[in-house]
């Protein structure tokens, strides 16, 4: 079991840092109960391509770039009531791409759990068969929201009529999967406590706090983006990640511009009292809720 958040807070002196503006988030890896069921969902409903599959594992993405990794554990149950993934967010290049996806959802009876206007973006929400949360969204132009994230980022009902107005005939629009330029825009995490989460992602890793909702939620980014990492305690206050075997987040990925920057982050992590774990794809660290983060480079 990962360290206790209060114990970590007691040991660590804040480390002020700032990540380069080119820092992004990368592939999210999940445990699923039935791989074939999940592959069908992510291929047919979400619109990802299978890049590789073998021995109970699969890699999915677009344009040859991995966005999602799946590992099968037969009988795994959804990780309700724990820290972990709230949703991962697939960022589409243009508004018309989101309109095409919504037209597909309407035509093919895709179950959605939300349709929202966040001022900075327009977003659609759904859950996969293991209750992993998914957001599909596009960003409004940066000049619309630059410098206003803390005061203007919100959740309002999506203007569906306006969005579908991007298409000549939504009912006839062909859905051929997600665009090749789709990328992982952000990850939103369920965490145990906001204060310790901020101390880690801000003071150790070097993200900037863009907006905060008291002790319940916070949004952080590199380079002034509205958020690369969201965190909330709405369903996870004071609880850690589930035990192995749950259908849960295996790890999220932070993509740094080069090895030198990754080394600087790792040094700060070590100075905070944590020994990074060596993995086949790069060093793995854990946040105060026990959520695993893979550090990679462009």
SEDOBA-971288 format. One record per residue (C-alpha): x, y, z; residue number from 1; residue in one letter. Coordinates in steps of 0.5 Angstrom, whole numbers. Layout:
<atoms>
<xx=X; yy=Y; zz=Z; pos=NUM; code=A>
...
</atoms>
This chain:
<atoms>
<xx=0; yy=0; zz=0; pos=1; code=X>
<xx=3; yy=7; zz=-2; pos=2; code=X>
<xx=5; yy=12; zz=4; pos=3; code=X>
<xx=0; yy=15; zz=8; pos=4; code=X>
<xx=-1; yy=23; zz=5; pos=5; code=X>
<xx=-1; yy=26; zz=12; pos=6; code=X>
<xx=6; yy=22; zz=14; pos=7; code=X>
<xx=8; yy=25; zz=7; pos=8; code=X>
<xx=6; yy=32; zz=8; pos=9; code=X>
<xx=10; yy=32; zz=15; pos=10; code=X>
<xx=17; yy=29; zz=12; pos=11; code=X>
<xx=17; yy=34; zz=6; pos=12; code=X>
<xx=19; yy=41; zz=5; pos=13; code=X>
<xx=16; yy=45; zz=-1; pos=14; code=X>
<xx=20; yy=45; zz=-7; pos=15; code=X>
<xx=18; yy=51; zz=-12; pos=16; code=X>
<xx=19; yy=49; zz=-19; pos=17; code=X>
<xx=16; yy=50; zz=-26; pos=18; code=X>
<xx=15; yy=45; zz=-31; pos=19; code=X>
<xx=17; yy=47; zz=-39; pos=20; code=X>
<xx=11; yy=50; zz=-43; pos=21; code=X>
<xx=12; yy=44; zz=-47; pos=22; code=X>
<xx=10; yy=39; zz=-42; pos=23; code=X>
<xx=4; yy=35; zz=-44; pos=24; code=X>
<xx=0; yy=28; zz=-41; pos=25; code=X>
<xx=0; yy=22; zz=-45; pos=26; code=X>
<xx=-3; yy=15; zz=-45; pos=27; code=X>
<xx=-7; yy=12; zz=-40; pos=28; code=X>
<xx=-7; yy=5; zz=-38; pos=29; code=X>
<xx=-13; yy=1; zz=-35; pos=30; code=X>
<xx=-15; yy=-5; zz=-32; pos=31; code=X>
<xx=-21; yy=-8; zz=-35; pos=32; code=X>
<xx=-25; yy=-14; zz=-34; pos=33; code=X>
<xx=-26; yy=-17; zz=-41; pos=34; code=X>
<xx=-21; yy=-15; zz=-46; pos=35; code=X>
<xx=-25; yy=-16; zz=-52; pos=36; code=X>
<xx=-31; yy=-13; zz=-49; pos=37; code=X>
<xx=-27; yy=-7; zz=-48; pos=38; code=X>
<xx=-24; yy=-7; zz=-55; pos=39; code=X>
<xx=-30; yy=-7; zz=-58; pos=40; code=X>
<xx=-33; yy=-1; zz=-54; pos=41; code=X>
<xx=-26; yy=3; zz=-55; pos=42; code=X>
<xx=-26; yy=2; zz=-63; pos=43; code=X>
<xx=-34; yy=2; zz=-64; pos=44; code=X>
<xx=-36; yy=7; zz=-59; pos=45; code=X>
<xx=-30; yy=12; zz=-58; pos=46; code=X>
<xx=-27; yy=11; zz=-65; pos=47; code=X>
<xx=-20; yy=9; zz=-63; pos=48; code=X>
<xx=-16; yy=4; zz=-67; pos=49; code=X>
<xx=-12; yy=-2; zz=-64; pos=50; code=X>
<xx=-5; yy=-1; zz=-65; pos=51; code=X>
<xx=-2; yy=-8; zz=-62; pos=52; code=X>
<xx=-6; yy=-14; zz=-58; pos=53; code=X>
<xx=-3; yy=-20; zz=-55; pos=54; code=X>
<xx=-3; yy=-24; zz=-48; pos=55; code=X>
<xx=-9; yy=-20; zz=-45; pos=56; code=X>
<xx=-6; yy=-13; zz=-47; pos=57; code=X>
<xx=-8; yy=-8; zz=-52; pos=58; code=X>
<xx=-5; yy=-1; zz=-54; pos=59; code=X>
<xx=-10; yy=3; zz=-57; pos=60; code=X>
<xx=-9; yy=10; zz=-61; pos=61; code=X>
<xx=-10; yy=14; zz=-67; pos=62; code=X>
<xx=-5; yy=16; zz=-72; pos=63; code=X>
<xx=0; yy=11; zz=-69; pos=64; code=X>
<xx=0; yy=14; zz=-63; pos=65; code=X>
<xx=-2; yy=11; zz=-56; pos=66; code=X>
<xx=-7; yy=14; zz=-52; pos=67; code=X>
<xx=-10; yy=8; zz=-48; pos=68; code=X>
<xx=-7; yy=2; zz=-46; pos=69; code=X>
<xx=-11; yy=-4; zz=-43; pos=70; code=X>
<xx=-9; yy=-10; zz=-39; pos=71; code=X>
<xx=-14; yy=-16; zz=-37; pos=72; code=X>
<xx=-16; yy=-18; zz=-30; pos=73; code=X>
<xx=-22; yy=-23; zz=-31; pos=74; code=X>
<xx=-27; yy=-22; zz=-26; pos=75; code=X>
<xx=-24; yy=-15; zz=-24; pos=76; code=X>
<xx=-29; yy=-10; zz=-21; pos=77; code=X>
<xx=-30; yy=-3; zz=-22; pos=78; code=X>
<xx=-26; yy=1; zz=-17; pos=79; code=X>
<xx=-32; yy=5; zz=-14; pos=80; code=X>
<xx=-30; yy=9; zz=-7; pos=81; code=X>
<xx=-23; yy=9; zz=-8; pos=82; code=X>
<xx=-18; yy=14; zz=-11; pos=83; code=X>
<xx=-16; yy=14; zz=-18; pos=84; code=X>
<xx=-19; yy=16; zz=-25; pos=85; code=X>
<xx=-25; yy=20; zz=-25; pos=86; code=X>
<xx=-24; yy=21; zz=-33; pos=87; code=X>
<xx=-19; yy=21; zz=-38; pos=88; code=X>
<xx=-20; yy=27; zz=-44; pos=89; code=X>
<xx=-19; yy=26; zz=-51; pos=90; code=X>
<xx=-18; yy=33; zz=-54; pos=91; code=X>
<xx=-20; yy=33; zz=-61; pos=92; code=X>
<xx=-17; yy=38; zz=-66; pos=93; code=X>
<xx=-24; yy=42; zz=-68; pos=94; code=X>
<xx=-31; yy=43; zz=-66; pos=95; code=X>
<xx=-33; yy=40; zz=-72; pos=96; code=X>
<xx=-30; yy=34; zz=-70; pos=97; code=X>
<xx=-34; yy=34; zz=-64; pos=98; code=X>
<xx=-40; yy=35; zz=-68; pos=99; code=X>
<xx=-39; yy=29; zz=-72; pos=100; code=X>
<xx=-38; yy=25; zz=-65; pos=101; code=X>
<xx=-44; yy=27; zz=-62; pos=102; code=X>
<xx=-48; yy=26; zz=-69; pos=103; code=X>
<xx=-45; yy=19; zz=-68; pos=104; code=X>
<xx=-47; yy=18; zz=-61; pos=105; code=X>
<xx=-54; yy=20; zz=-63; pos=106; code=X>
<xx=-55; yy=16; zz=-69; pos=107; code=X>
<xx=-52; yy=9; zz=-66; pos=108; code=X>
<xx=-55; yy=10; zz=-59; pos=109; code=X>
<xx=-49; yy=11; zz=-55; pos=110; code=X>
<xx=-50; yy=12; zz=-48; pos=111; code=X>
<xx=-47; yy=19; zz=-45; pos=112; code=X>
<xx=-47; yy=21; zz=-38; pos=113; code=X>
<xx=-46; yy=29; zz=-39; pos=114; code=X>
<xx=-46; yy=34; zz=-44; pos=115; code=X>
<xx=-42; yy=41; zz=-42; pos=116; code=X>
<xx=-40; yy=48; zz=-44; pos=117; code=X>
<xx=-34; yy=49; zz=-39; pos=118; code=X>
<xx=-32; yy=56; zz=-43; pos=119; code=X>
<xx=-25; yy=54; zz=-44; pos=120; code=X>
<xx=-28; yy=48; zz=-48; pos=121; code=X>
<xx=-34; yy=44; zz=-50; pos=122; code=X>
<xx=-34; yy=37; zz=-48; pos=123; code=X>
<xx=-38; yy=30; zz=-48; pos=124; code=X>
<xx=-38; yy=25; zz=-42; pos=125; code=X>
<xx=-39; yy=17; zz=-42; pos=126; code=X>
<xx=-37; yy=11; zz=-38; pos=127; code=X>
<xx=-34; yy=5; zz=-41; pos=128; code=X>
<xx=-36; yy=-2; zz=-39; pos=129; code=X>
<xx=-32; yy=-2; zz=-33; pos=130; code=X>
<xx=-34; yy=5; zz=-31; pos=131; code=X>
<xx=-28; yy=8; zz=-33; pos=132; code=X>
<xx=-30; yy=16; zz=-34; pos=133; code=X>
<xx=-28; yy=18; zz=-41; pos=134; code=X>
<xx=-29; yy=26; zz=-44; pos=135; code=X>
<xx=-29; yy=27; zz=-51; pos=136; code=X>
<xx=-28; yy=35; zz=-52; pos=137; code=X>
<xx=-25; yy=41; zz=-56; pos=138; code=X>
<xx=-22; yy=47; zz=-54; pos=139; code=X>
<xx=-24; yy=54; zz=-55; pos=140; code=X>
<xx=-19; yy=58; zz=-58; pos=141; code=X>
<xx=-14; yy=60; zz=-53; pos=142; code=X>
<xx=-15; yy=67; zz=-54; pos=143; code=X>
<xx=-22; yy=66; zz=-52; pos=144; code=X>
<xx=-20; yy=64; zz=-45; pos=145; code=X>
<xx=-13; yy=66; zz=-43; pos=146; code=X>
<xx=-12; yy=69; zz=-37; pos=147; code=X>
<xx=-19; yy=68; zz=-35; pos=148; code=X>
<xx=-19; yy=60; zz=-33; pos=149; code=X>
<xx=-20; yy=61; zz=-25; pos=150; code=X>
<xx=-25; yy=66; zz=-26; pos=151; code=X>
<xx=-29; yy=63; zz=-32; pos=152; code=X>
<xx=-28; yy=56; zz=-32; pos=153; code=X>
<xx=-35; yy=53; zz=-31; pos=154; code=X>
<xx=-40; yy=47; zz=-32; pos=155; code=X>
<xx=-46; yy=49; zz=-36; pos=156; code=X>
<xx=-51; yy=45; zz=-41; pos=157; code=X>
<xx=-48; yy=44; zz=-48; pos=158; code=X>
<xx=-51; yy=48; zz=-53; pos=159; code=X>
<xx=-53; yy=41; zz=-57; pos=160; code=X>
<xx=-56; yy=45; zz=-63; pos=161; code=X>
<xx=-51; yy=50; zz=-64; pos=162; code=X>
<xx=-45; yy=44; zz=-64; pos=163; code=X>
<xx=-49; yy=40; zz=-69; pos=164; code=X>
<xx=-50; yy=46; zz=-73; pos=165; code=X>
<xx=-43; yy=45; zz=-75; pos=166; code=X>
<xx=-45; yy=39; zz=-80; pos=167; code=X>
<xx=-49; yy=40; zz=-86; pos=168; code=X>
<xx=-54; yy=34; zz=-84; pos=169; code=X>
<xx=-52; yy=30; zz=-78; pos=170; code=X>
<xx=-56; yy=24; zz=-79; pos=171; code=X>
<xx=-52; yy=23; zz=-85; pos=172; code=X>
<xx=-45; yy=24; zz=-83; pos=173; code=X>
<xx=-40; yy=19; zz=-83; pos=174; code=X>
<xx=-36; yy=17; zz=-77; pos=175; code=X>
<xx=-30; yy=14; zz=-79; pos=176; code=X>
<xx=-27; yy=14; zz=-72; pos=177; code=X>
<xx=-23; yy=20; zz=-68; pos=178; code=X>
<xx=-18; yy=24; zz=-72; pos=179; code=X>
<xx=-11; yy=23; zz=-73; pos=180; code=X>
<xx=-9; yy=29; zz=-69; pos=181; code=X>
<xx=-13; yy=27; zz=-63; pos=182; code=X>
<xx=-9; yy=27; zz=-57; pos=183; code=X>
<xx=-9; yy=26; zz=-49; pos=184; code=X>
<xx=-11; yy=33; zz=-47; pos=185; code=X>
<xx=-12; yy=32; zz=-39; pos=186; code=X>
<xx=-13; yy=27; zz=-34; pos=187; code=X>
<xx=-18; yy=28; zz=-28; pos=188; code=X>
<xx=-16; yy=24; zz=-22; pos=189; code=X>
<xx=-20; yy=22; zz=-16; pos=190; code=X>
<xx=-16; yy=24; zz=-10; pos=191; code=X>
<xx=-16; yy=23; zz=-2; pos=192; code=X>
<xx=-14; yy=30; zz=0; pos=193; code=X>
<xx=-13; yy=37; zz=-4; pos=194; code=X>
<xx=-8; yy=40; zz=0; pos=195; code=X>
<xx=-3; yy=34; zz=-1; pos=196; code=X>
<xx=-5; yy=33; zz=-8; pos=197; code=X>
<xx=-3; yy=41; zz=-9; pos=198; code=X>
<xx=3; yy=40; zz=-5; pos=199; code=X>
<xx=6; yy=34; zz=-10; pos=200; code=X>
<xx=3; yy=37; zz=-17; pos=201; code=X>
<xx=5; yy=44; zz=-16; pos=202; code=X>
<xx=11; yy=44; zz=-11; pos=203; code=X>
<xx=15; yy=38; zz=-13; pos=204; code=X>
<xx=13; yy=36; zz=-20; pos=205; code=X>
<xx=12; yy=44; zz=-22; pos=206; code=X>
<xx=5; yy=44; zz=-25; pos=207; code=X>
<xx=2; yy=51; zz=-24; pos=208; code=X>
<xx=-5; yy=52; zz=-20; pos=209; code=X>
<xx=-10; yy=55; zz=-25; pos=210; code=X>
<xx=-17; yy=54; zz=-21; pos=211; code=X>
<xx=-19; yy=51; zz=-14; pos=212; code=X>
<xx=-25; yy=50; zz=-11; pos=213; code=X>
<xx=-23; yy=50; zz=-4; pos=214; code=X>
<xx=-22; yy=43; zz=-1; pos=215; code=X>
<xx=-26; yy=40; zz=-6; pos=216; code=X>
<xx=-22; yy=40; zz=-13; pos=217; code=X>
<xx=-16; yy=44; zz=-17; pos=218; code=X>
<xx=-14; yy=44; zz=-24; pos=219; code=X>
<xx=-7; yy=45; zz=-26; pos=220; code=X>
<xx=-3; yy=46; zz=-32; pos=221; code=X>
<xx=4; yy=47; zz=-35; pos=222; code=X>
<xx=5; yy=53; zz=-40; pos=223; code=X>
<xx=-2; yy=56; zz=-38; pos=224; code=X>
<xx=-6; yy=51; zz=-41; pos=225; code=X>
<xx=-13; yy=51; zz=-37; pos=226; code=X>
<xx=-11; yy=44; zz=-34; pos=227; code=X>
<xx=-7; yy=38; zz=-36; pos=228; code=X>
<xx=-9; yy=35; zz=-29; pos=229; code=X>
<xx=-15; yy=36; zz=-25; pos=230; code=X>
<xx=-16; yy=33; zz=-18; pos=231; code=X>
<xx=-23; yy=32; zz=-14; pos=232; code=X>
<xx=-25; yy=29; zz=-7; pos=233; code=X>
<xx=-32; yy=28; zz=-9; pos=234; code=X>
<xx=-32; yy=21; zz=-9; pos=235; code=X>
<xx=-26; yy=19; zz=-6; pos=236; code=X>
<xx=-24; yy=24; zz=1; pos=237; code=X>
<xx=-19; yy=21; zz=5; pos=238; code=X>
<xx=-19; yy=14; zz=1; pos=239; code=X>
<xx=-13; yy=11; zz=-3; pos=240; code=X>
<xx=-12; yy=7; zz=-9; pos=241; code=X>
<xx=-16; yy=0; zz=-9; pos=242; code=X>
<xx=-12; yy=-6; zz=-8; pos=243; code=X>
<xx=-9; yy=-10; zz=-14; pos=244; code=X>
<xx=-14; yy=-13; zz=-18; pos=245; code=X>
<xx=-19; yy=-8; zz=-19; pos=246; code=X>
<xx=-22; yy=-5; zz=-26; pos=247; code=X>
<xx=-18; yy=1; zz=-24; pos=248; code=X>
<xx=-13; yy=6; zz=-27; pos=249; code=X>
<xx=-6; yy=3; zz=-27; pos=250; code=X>
<xx=-2; yy=9; zz=-29; pos=251; code=X>
<xx=-3; yy=16; zz=-32; pos=252; code=X>
<xx=3; yy=19; zz=-36; pos=253; code=X>
<xx=7; yy=26; zz=-36; pos=254; code=X>
<xx=11; yy=27; zz=-42; pos=255; code=X>
<xx=17; yy=32; zz=-41; pos=256; code=X>
<xx=21; yy=35; zz=-47; pos=257; code=X>
<xx=27; yy=32; zz=-46; pos=258; code=X>
<xx=31; yy=27; zz=-41; pos=259; code=X>
<xx=34; yy=33; zz=-38; pos=260; code=X>
<xx=28; yy=36; zz=-35; pos=261; code=X>
<xx=26; yy=29; zz=-33; pos=262; code=X>
<xx=32; yy=28; zz=-29; pos=263; code=X>
<xx=30; yy=35; zz=-26; pos=264; code=X>
<xx=23; yy=32; zz=-24; pos=265; code=X>
<xx=26; yy=26; zz=-21; pos=266; code=X>
<xx=31; yy=30; zz=-17; pos=267; code=X>
<xx=25; yy=34; zz=-14; pos=268; code=X>
<xx=21; yy=27; zz=-13; pos=269; code=X>
<xx=27; yy=24; zz=-9; pos=270; code=X>
<xx=28; yy=30; zz=-5; pos=271; code=X>
<xx=21; yy=30; zz=-3; pos=272; code=X>
<xx=22; yy=23; zz=0; pos=273; code=X>
<xx=20; yy=19; zz=-5; pos=274; code=X>
<xx=24; yy=13; zz=-9; pos=275; code=X>
<xx=22; yy=13; zz=-16; pos=276; code=X>
<xx=20; yy=6; zz=-19; pos=277; code=X>
<xx=24; yy=3; zz=-25; pos=278; code=X>
<xx=20; yy=1; zz=-30; pos=279; code=X>
<xx=20; yy=-2; zz=-37; pos=280; code=X>
<xx=18; yy=4; zz=-40; pos=281; code=X>
<xx=21; yy=9; zz=-35; pos=282; code=X>
<xx=21; yy=11; zz=-28; pos=283; code=X>
<xx=14; yy=11; zz=-24; pos=284; code=X>
<xx=12; yy=16; zz=-19; pos=285; code=X>
<xx=6; yy=16; zz=-14; pos=286; code=X>
<xx=2; yy=22; zz=-12; pos=287; code=X>
<xx=0; yy=22; zz=-5; pos=288; code=X>
<xx=-6; yy=18; zz=-6; pos=289; code=X>
<xx=-2; yy=13; zz=-9; pos=290; code=X>
<xx=-4; yy=14; zz=-16; pos=291; code=X>
<xx=2; yy=12; zz=-21; pos=292; code=X>
<xx=5; yy=17; zz=-26; pos=293; code=X>
<xx=10; yy=15; zz=-31; pos=294; code=X>
<xx=15; yy=20; zz=-33; pos=295; code=X>
<xx=17; yy=20; zz=-41; pos=296; code=X>
<xx=20; yy=24; zz=-46; pos=297; code=X>
<xx=18; yy=27; zz=-53; pos=298; code=X>
</atoms>
